[in-house]
Amino acid sequence: MGVKLSSVVMVLIMFFIAKISFETAMAEKNPDRLSERSPASIDQSYNDHMNNR
């Protein structure tokens, strides 16, 4: 087989980059979501822990 492993890896990396670029281009642009931050689960767990003390 004349295909080298590095060639296969490079092709996979290129497909991955193309997939990410395509998903980013197709994503809905919603600037309102940037200002709206939901609390992370670790933040909520910490707050619950501190409130229970």
C-alpha positions in Angstrom: 0.0 0.0 0.0 1.5 3.3 -1.1 -0.4 5.6 1.2 1.6 6.9 4.1 0.1 7.4 7.6 1.1 11.1 7.5 -1.0 11.6 4.3 -4.0 10.0 5.9 -3.6 12.2 9.0 -3.3 15.4 6.9 -6.4 14.5 5.0 -8.3 13.9 8.3 -7.1 17.2 9.7 -8.2 19.1 6.6 -11.7 17.5 6.7 -11.9 18.4 10.4 -10.9 22.1 9.7 -13.4 22.2 6.8 -16.2 20.8 9.0 -15.5 23.4 11.7 -15.4 26.2 9.2 -18.6 25.1 7.5 -20.4 24.8 10.9 -19.2 28.2 11.9 -20.3 29.7 8.6 -23.8 28.1 8.9 -24.3 29.0 12.5 -27.0 31.6 13.2 -25.6 35.0 14.1 -27.4 36.0 17.3 -25.6 38.9 19.1 -28.2 38.9 22.0 -26.8 35.6 23.2 -23.4 37.0 23.8 -24.6 39.3 26.6 -26.7 36.6 28.2 -24.7 34.2 30.3 -26.2 31.3 32.0 -24.5 30.1 35.2 -22.2 27.1 34.8 -23.1 24.0 36.7 -20.0 24.3 38.9 -21.0 27.9 39.8 -24.4 26.7 40.7 -23.0 23.8 42.8 -20.6 26.2 44.6 -23.5 28.6 45.3 -25.6 25.8 46.6 -22.8 24.5 48.8 -22.2 28.0 50.3 -25.9 28.5 50.9 -26.2 25.2 52.8 -23.5 26.1 55.3 
